Amino acid sequence: MPADRILLARIGAPHGVRGEVRLFVFAQDPASLLDYPFLTDETGARRLRLLALRPAKDHFVARLEGIATREAAEALTNLGLHVSRDALPPTEDEDDFYHADLIGLAAVTPEGAAFGTVLAVHDFGAGDIVEIAPEGGGKTVLVPFTRAAVPVVDLASGRVVVDATGWVGEDEPPAEADPDREPDREAGAGKD
């Protein structure tokens, strides 16, 4: 994806039969999407104009110019909607940044040892998650994007500090998570 394009929303499945779509918005102010004359796909080749946006349970419902049937809406499923970076307001201070700014940053431990590289920032609904490719290869690591787990974001130095204390699991479940273990009924851990 070109570095000058910032993902603001992703189109989900159609909503109804008149061309509306479910929209998952990543912007701080969802209504701001209506302020842009158009949004584009990740290459910038396809332009879409957002005509209306209303909240739904865990997403938004949007109407796009020229999309009037369920079939046309289905063709847009999973399409990311981007804007040019220069169309976005500048960040206000060092603690403000766009998620796209994190992609490619080095991830290091609090001691400064290499941990990996930031691949993506995801929002699955329960808070942001940073996906990191480990330094030594292997499966990517998903880190909660909280101050405790990622205490430092240093864009100027091109790095994030990842503190694995407390969130890195073990390969084997701890004894208290053993499903064959009898619950401690006196502590209220089990139900009759």
N, C-alpha and C positions, 0 to 999 in steps of 0.2 A: 504494500500500500504506500502511496506517496506520503512523505513525511509532512506535507503541507495540508493534509486532510485530517480532520478530527471527527471521529464517530460520535454522533449525538443521539442516535436512536437505531433500533432494529425493528423491521416489520415482522410481525408474527403471522398467524393464520388469518384468513378472512373473518370478518364479523358481519354475519348476515348475508344477504343476497344482492345488495346494491353497491358493492364495491368498497365498502369500508373495511379497514384492516385493524388488527390489534397492533399496538405500537408500544414497544418497550423503550422508554426514554432514559438516557444517561445524563442528560443536562441537569444542572442544579435547579433551573426554573423551566419546567416542561413547556409552559406557555410561550417561552422565548422562541421555540421552534417556528411559531407563526410569524415571527418578525423577519425571517430570512426569505428573500424573494424566491429561492429554490434551495433544495437539498439535492445532493448528488450521490451516486453509487461511489464505491471506493476509488474508482479510476477517474471520476469526474465526467465521464462520458454521458451518463444518463442523468437528466435533471428531472426532479419531481417537486411540484409545488403543493405544500400542505394547505388545505382550505379550512379544515376544522379539526379540533382536538377536544375530546372530553374524557374525564377520568372514568375508569371502570374499576373492578375489584383489585386486581394486581397489575394492571396495565392501563393503557389509554386506548381509546378508539379514535381513529383518524380517517378523514376523507381527503383523498388526493385528487388533484386536477387530472381529468382524463381517465380516471379509473371508476367505471360505473357498473361493473358486473362482478359477480363472485369469481368467475374465471380469470378476469384481469387481476383481481386482488390476489388470487392463488399464485399467479406468476411472480408476484413480488415477495412471497414468503421467504424469510431469512435475509432479505436485502438490507444491508446497512445503509443508513442515511448519514451523510457527512457534510461538513462545510469546510470551506477554506480556512486555514488557521488565522489568516489576517482578518477574517470576518468576525472573529471572536474577540471579546474584550480582553485587555491584558490582565494578567494576574496581579493582585493587589500587594502581596507581600511574599516573603520567602516560603511561607507555609502553604501558599496557594500554587497549584499547578494542575495541568490537565493530565489525565491518566496516560494519554499518549506520550507525555514527557518521560514516563517511567520505562517505557519499552526500550530494551537494549542496555539499561543501566547495569553496572556491576553490582552484585549483591555480595556483601562481606559480613563477617561475624563482628560482634562488638570488639573483638581483639584485632580486627583488621585482616583476618585470613579470608581467602577467596571462598565464597559459598556457591556462586553461580551467576546467571544472567537473567534479568527480568524478561519474560516472554510476553506476558499479558496481564491485564487487570480485569477480573470478572466480577459481575454482580449477579449472584444467583438468588437474590432476594433477602438474604440474612446479613448482608454487609459485604463489603468489597473483599476480594481474595486476590492475592498476587501470585501468579504462576511463575516459578523459577526453574530454569534448566540447571541442574546441579553441575558444579565445576568438573567433577569426575565422570559425567555422563550418567545415563540411566533414566529412570522415570522422573518426570517433572515433579516438583514439590509445590503444594498449594499452601500458602501462608496467609493467615488472616491479616488484612490490612488495617491493623490497629496500632496505636502508639506503643503498646507492650511488645508486639511481635516485630514491628518495623519502626523502631524509635527515631531513626534518622533518614530523611530524604534529602540528599545533597546534590541538586541538579548541577551546580557549578563544578563539582568534582566528578560527576557522572557515576554516583554510587548511592545505594541504599544500604542501611545497616539492618541485618536480620538477626534478631535475638531468638534463638530456637528454644530457650528455656520455657518449659511449660506447655508447649504445643506440639513438639515433635513426639510422635508415638513410637512405641516399640514394635518390633516384628511380632512378638508373641504377646497376647493379651495378659494383663496382670492377673494374679490369682483371684482377686475380688471380682473379675469379670468372667470367671469360669462359669459357663452355663450349667455345668453339672454340680456346682457347689450349692448346698442348701442355703436358702436365704436366712439371714439373722432376724428372726421374728421378734426378738425382744427390742431390737433397735427400730422396728417398724419397716424393715426393708422388704418384707414379703406380704402378700395378701392371701387370706384364706379363701 
